């Protein structure tokens, strides 16, 4: 399926794909998003992969599933935090880093 137009209001229906079917972006299909039946993938074949926040948000969170259990947090102009079982174990600071445990 090739999607050539999206209405200004967005899609009227969800796009459902089976396992191993991919959403491919870029002229050479450089970025792919898919699920292989066991894992979900965001695969980038060209250049770097950039996650960017804009507007009022100033951080990127990586959480476990849909629950609010942190794995990692990246705060713009601030700390990088790493967690073990939702407990912060490592944090960068303006003077270096703090490790707990």
NORCOR-V46553 format. One record per backbone hydrogen bond with DSSP energy under -1.0 kcal/mol. NH is the residue of the N-H (numbers start at 1). CO is the residue of the C=O. Records with the same first field share a line. If there is no record, write none. Layout:
BEGIN
NH = CO ; CO
END
This chain:
BEGIN
10 = 7
20 = 35
21 = 18
23 = 33
25 = 31
29 = 26
31 = 25
32 = 43
33 = 23
34 = 41
36 = 39
41 = 34
43 = 32
45 = 30
57 = 54
60 = 74
62 = 72
64 = 69
67 = 64
69 = 67
71 = 62
72 = 62
73 = 81
74 = 60
75 = 79
76 = 58
78 = 75
81 = 73
82 = 90
83 = 71
84 = 87
87 = 84
89 = 82
90 = 82
91 = 98
92 = 80
93 = 96
96 = 93
98 = 91
100 = 89
END
